[in-house]
Amino acid sequence: MVGIGGSLRPGSQSERALRIALDSAAAAGAETLALTGEDLVLPFYDSALEERTPQAVRLVEALRGADGVIIVSPGYHGALSGLIKNALDYVEDLRPDERPYLDGRAVGLAAVAYGWQAAVTTLDQLRTITHALRGWPTPLGGSINSAEVKFDEVGGASDEKALTTLKLIGRQVAEFARARR
């Protein structure tokens, strides 16, 4: 299972939320890999270019082998971050595969933003992108208002409901991926 998320700031609230969901997937038996921050600093996606940076190759290969994906984006101005959007654009490199794009993969989604409006609209965009990439969004998605919820360095949160939501998302992705294998 591959986790994509966070911001360029190490230990950001969205990265911490991603790690909670991934830890839950791992507890449910999934092997996990987190790609965050510097891992996602990629050239703007260009389908006309065949050459990819080592970071882009790592991302695409990780997704190619994954049965499940968890994506957590910060909400910037009511939308997902450019960092996350550009990483998702690289899924286009999976188009010619036997399993194109995110076909057949469970995708857990969450958005972390300073305010409910941005958290909800960002989650909605992540769901729309996942559908366009043929992924299977988990039934539960997470909209987390970082004005009210804070994540700590050890996998905790100031709000039990947010923690429970992220753990359930991770577990749902792991269970779906296992059922599809």
Beta strands, then each sheet from edge to edge (+ up, - down):
strand 1: 2-5
strand 2: 33-36
strand 3: 68-76
strand 4: 79-80
strand 5: 106-113
strand 6: 136-137
strand 7: 142-145
sheet 1: 2+ 1+ 3+ 4-
sheet 2: 2+ 1+ 3+ 5+ 6+
sheet 3: 2+ 1+ 3+ 5+ 7+
end
